[in-house]
Amino acid sequence: MDTSPGHDIEKFRNLLNQEYQWPDEYVFKFIVPENKKTQILEALPPVKYSERTSKKGAYTALTIRLVMKSANEVISIYQKVGEIEGVIAL
């Protein structure tokens, strides 16, 4: 069984292409340390988003809706955001 990162990306790409008709709206959800929220939003095109801050204020849950042209665009955003330390993608 192939467990390389490229294999996982290809599997995710195939799943996206089965579930969506591009272009389509895709919902991204991230949990981010409060001090990284601006960095996440700067990594994306200008967007409308909703947020919810944790009880202690250390984390923020971001829900971002974007119209994506392809599965590759979705993957690209996950890769870009994945480079930011402490971010959890849901």
BAMIZA-268317 format. One record per atom (N, C-alpha, C): residue number from 1; residue in one letter; z negated, y, x. Coordinates in steps of 0.1 Angstrom, whole numbers, plus 5000, padded with zeros to 4 digits. Each point is the difference from the previous one (the first is absolute). Layout:
residues N
ATOM num residu   zz   yy   xx
ATOM NUM      A    Z    Y    X
...
end
This chain:
residues 90
ATOM num residu   zz   yy   xx
ATOM   1      M 5000 4988 5008
ATOM   1      M 5000 5012 4992
ATOM   1      M 5000 5012 5009
ATOM   2      D 5009 5010 4997
ATOM   2      D 5001 5012 5008
ATOM   2      D 4989 5010 4995
ATOM   3      T 4991 5004 5009
ATOM   3      T 4990 5010 4996
ATOM   3      T 5001 5013 5008
ATOM   4      S 5012 5002 5006
ATOM   4      S 5002 5013 5007
ATOM   4      S 5000 5012 4990
ATOM   5      P 4997 5012 5005
ATOM   5      P 5000 5011 4992
ATOM   5      P 5014 5003 4993
ATOM   6      G 5010 4998 5007
ATOM   6      G 5014 5001 4995
ATOM   6      G 5002 4992 4988
ATOM   7      H 4995 4987 5000
ATOM   7      H 5001 4991 4989
ATOM   7      H 4993 5005 4988
ATOM   8      D 4988 5006 5001
ATOM   8      D 4992 5006 4989
ATOM   8      D 5008 5012 4994
ATOM   9      I 5006 5008 5008
ATOM   9      I 5007 5011 4996
ATOM   9      I 5012 4996 4991
ATOM  10      E 5007 4990 5005
ATOM  10      E 5012 4995 4993
ATOM  10      E 4996 4994 4987
ATOM  11      K 4989 4993 5000
ATOM  11      K 4994 4994 4987
ATOM  11      K 4997 5011 4990
ATOM  12      F 4993 5011 5005
ATOM  12      F 4997 5011 4992
ATOM  12      F 5012 5007 4994
ATOM  13      R 5010 5002 5009
ATOM  13      R 5013 5006 4996
ATOM  13      R 5006 4992 4989
ATOM  14      N 5001 4987 5001
ATOM  14      N 5006 4991 4990
ATOM  14      N 4992 5002 4987
ATOM  15      L 4987 5000 5000
ATOM  15      L 4992 5001 4988
ATOM  15      L 5002 5014 4993
ATOM  16      L 5001 5010 5008
ATOM  16      L 5003 5014 4994
ATOM  16      L 5014 4999 4994
ATOM  17      N 5009 4995 5006
ATOM  17      N 5014 4999 4994
ATOM  17      N 5001 4992 4988
ATOM  18      Q 4991 4990 4998
ATOM  18      Q 4999 4992 4988
ATOM  18      Q 4994 5008 4989
ATOM  19      E 4990 5008 5003
ATOM  19      E 4992 5006 4990
ATOM  19      E 5005 5014 4995
ATOM  20      Y 5008 5007 5009
ATOM  20      Y 5004 5013 4997
ATOM  20      Y 5015 5001 5000
ATOM  21      Q 5005 5010 4992
ATOM  21      Q 5014 5004 4999
ATOM  21      Q 5001 5014 5007
ATOM  22      W 5005 5000 5012
ATOM  22      W 5000 5013 5008
ATOM  22      W 5012 5009 4995
ATOM  23      P 4997 5013 4999
ATOM  23      P 4988 5007 5003
ATOM  23      P 4990 4997 4988
ATOM  24      D 4987 5001 5004
ATOM  24      D 4990 4997 4990
ATOM  24      D 4987 5007 5005
ATOM  25      E 4991 5002 4991
ATOM  25      E 4987 5005 5003
ATOM  25      E 4991 4989 5006
ATOM  26      Y 4993 5003 5011
ATOM  26      Y 4991 4991 5007
ATOM  26      Y 4987 5007 5001
ATOM  27      V 4989 4993 4997
ATOM  27      V 4987 5005 5001
ATOM  27      V 4993 4995 5013
ATOM  28      F 4996 5009 5008
ATOM  28      F 4993 4997 5012
ATOM  28      F 4985 5003 4997
ATOM  29      K 4991 4991 5005
ATOM  29      K 4986 5003 4999
ATOM  29      K 4994 4998 5014
ATOM  30      F 4992 5010 5004
ATOM  30      F 4994 4999 5013
ATOM  30      F 4985 5004 4999
ATOM  31      I 4992 4994 5008
ATOM  31      I 4986 5004 5002
ATOM  31      I 4999 5006 5014
ATOM  32      V 4996 5013 5001
ATOM  32      V 5001 5007 5012
ATOM  32      V 4986 5006 5003
ATOM  33      P 4997 5001 5013
ATOM  33      P 4988 5008 5004
ATOM  33      P 5003 5014 4996
ATOM  34      E 4990 5007 4994
ATOM  34      E 5002 5014 4995
ATOM  34      E 5007 5009 5011
ATOM  35      N 4997 4998 5013
ATOM  35      N 5006 5008 5010
ATOM  35      N 5014 4997 5004
ATOM  36      K 5006 4989 4993
ATOM  36      K 5013 4996 5003
ATOM  36      K 5010 5003 4988
ATOM  37      K 4994 5005 4989
ATOM  37      K 5008 5003 4988
ATOM  37      K 5012 5009 5003
ATOM  38      T 4998 5011 5007
ATOM  38      T 5011 5009 5003
ATOM  38      T 5010 4993 5008
ATOM  39      Q 4996 4992 5010
ATOM  39      Q 5010 4993 5008
ATOM  39      Q 5009 4991 4992
ATOM  40      I 4994 4993 4990
ATOM  40      I 5008 4991 4991
ATOM  40      I 5010 5009 4993
ATOM  41      L 4996 5010 4994
ATOM  41      L 5009 5009 4991
ATOM  41      L 5011 5006 5009
ATOM  42      E 4997 5003 5012
ATOM  42      E 5010 5006 5009
ATOM  42      E 5010 4990 5004
ATOM  43      A 4997 4987 5000
ATOM  43      A 5009 4989 5004
ATOM  43      A 5010 4997 4989
ATOM  44      L 4998 5006 4988
ATOM  44      L 5008 4997 4988
ATOM  44      L 5008 5012 4996
ATOM  45      P 5011 4998 4993
ATOM  45      P 5007 5012 4994
ATOM  45      P 4991 5007 4991
ATOM  46      P 5002 5013 4996
ATOM  46      P 4991 5007 4991
ATOM  46      P 4999 4991 4987
ATOM  47      V 4988 4998 4996
ATOM  47      V 4998 4991 4988
ATOM  47      V 4988 5005 4992
ATOM  48      K 5001 4996 4987
ATOM  48      K 4988 5001 4991
ATOM  48      K 4992 4988 5002
ATOM  49      Y 4987 5001 5000
ATOM  49      Y 4992 4988 5002
ATOM  49      Y 4986 5003 4993
ATOM  50      S 4993 4989 4998
ATOM  50      S 4987 5001 4994
ATOM  50      S 4990 4994 5011
ATOM  51      E 4988 5005 4999
ATOM  51      E 4990 4995 5010
ATOM  51      E 4987 4998 4994
ATOM  52      R 4992 4992 5005
ATOM  52      R 4987 4998 4996
ATOM  52      R 4991 4998 5012
ATOM  53      T 4990 5008 5002
ATOM  53      T 4991 4999 5011
ATOM  53      T 4988 4991 4998
ATOM  54      S 4997 4992 5010
ATOM  54      S 4989 4991 4999
ATOM  54      S 4987 5008 4997
ATOM  55      K 4989 4992 4996
ATOM  55      K 4988 5007 4996
ATOM  55      K 4994 5007 5012
ATOM  56      K 5001 4995 5012
ATOM  56      K 4994 5007 5012
ATOM  56      K 5010 5010 5006
ATOM  57      G 5012 5000 4995
ATOM  57      G 5010 5010 5005
ATOM  57      G 5006 4996 5013
ATOM  58      A 4998 4988 5005
ATOM  58      A 5006 4996 5013
ATOM  58      A 5015 4995 4998
ATOM  59      Y 5003 4995 4988
ATOM  59      Y 5014 4995 4998
ATOM  59      Y 5006 5006 4988
ATOM  60      T 5013 5000 5000
ATOM  60      T 5008 5004 4988
ATOM  60      T 5010 4990 4997
ATOM  61      A 5001 4997 4987
ATOM  61      A 5011 4991 4995
ATOM  61      A 5011 5009 4996
ATOM  62      L 5012 4997 5006
ATOM  62      L 5012 5008 4996
ATOM  62      L 5010 4991 4993
ATOM  63      T 5005 5005 4989
ATOM  63      T 5011 4994 4992
ATOM  63      T 5012 5009 5001
ATOM  64      I 5011 4995 5005
ATOM  64      I 5011 5008 5002
ATOM  64      I 5012 4994 4994
ATOM  65      R 5008 5007 4991
ATOM  65      R 5012 4995 4994
ATOM  65      R 5012 5006 5006
ATOM  66      L 5009 4992 5005
ATOM  66      L 5012 5005 5006
ATOM  66      L 5012 4993 4995
ATOM  67      V 5011 5007 4998
ATOM  67      V 5013 4993 4996
ATOM  67      V 5006 4996 5014
ATOM  68      M 5001 4987 5002
ATOM  68      M 5006 4994 5012
ATOM  68      M 5014 4995 4998
ATOM  69      K 5008 5002 5010
ATOM  69      K 5014 4996 4999
ATOM  69      K 5002 4985 5003
ATOM  70      S 4991 4994 5008
ATOM  70      S 5002 4986 5004
ATOM  70      S 4986 4994 5004
ATOM  71      A 5000 4987 5002
ATOM  71      A 4988 4993 5005
ATOM  71      A 4998 5005 5015
ATOM  72      N 5010 5003 5007
ATOM  72      N 4998 5005 5014
ATOM  72      N 4992 5013 5000
ATOM  73      E 5003 5009 4990
ATOM  73      E 4992 5013 5000
ATOM  73      E 4985 4997 4997
ATOM  74      V 4997 4990 4992
ATOM  74      V 4986 4997 4997
ATOM  74      V 4994 4994 5013
ATOM  75      I 5006 4991 5006
ATOM  75      I 4995 4994 5013
ATOM  75      I 4998 5011 5010
ATOM  76      S 5009 5009 5001
ATOM  76      S 4999 5011 5010
ATOM  76      S 4988 5008 4998
ATOM  77      I 4996 5003 4987
ATOM  77      I 4988 5008 4998
ATOM  77      I 4988 4992 5003
ATOM  78      Y 5000 4987 4997
ATOM  78      Y 4988 4992 5004
ATOM  78      Y 4999 5000 5015
ATOM  79      Q 5011 4999 5007
ATOM  79      Q 4999 4999 5015
ATOM  79      Q 4995 5013 5005
ATOM  80      K 5005 5012 4995
ATOM  80      K 4995 5013 5004
ATOM  80      K 4985 5002 4998
ATOM  81      V 4996 4997 4988
ATOM  81      V 4986 5001 4996
ATOM  81      V 4991 4990 5007
ATOM  82      G 5006 4989 5003
ATOM  82      G 4992 4989 5007
ATOM  82      G 4996 5004 5015
ATOM  83      E 5007 5010 5005
ATOM  83      E 4997 5005 5014
ATOM  83      E 4987 5009 5000
ATOM  84      I 4996 5004 4988
ATOM  84      I 4988 5009 4999
ATOM  84      I 4988 4991 4999
ATOM  85      E 4991 5003 5009
ATOM  85      E 4988 4991 5002
ATOM  85      E 4991 5002 4987
ATOM  86      G 4995 4988 4996
ATOM  86      G 4990 5000 4989
ATOM  86      G 5005 5000 4986
ATOM  87      V 5014 4999 4999
ATOM  87      V 5006 5000 4986
ATOM  87      V 5001 4986 4995
ATOM  88      I 4997 4998 4988
ATOM  88      I 5002 4987 4993
ATOM  88      I 5010 5002 4989
ATOM  89      A 5011 4992 5001
ATOM  89      A 5010 5000 4990
ATOM  89      A 4997 4989 4989
ATOM  90      L 5000 5004 4988
ATOM  90      L 4998 4990 4989
ATOM  90      L 5012 4995 4994
end
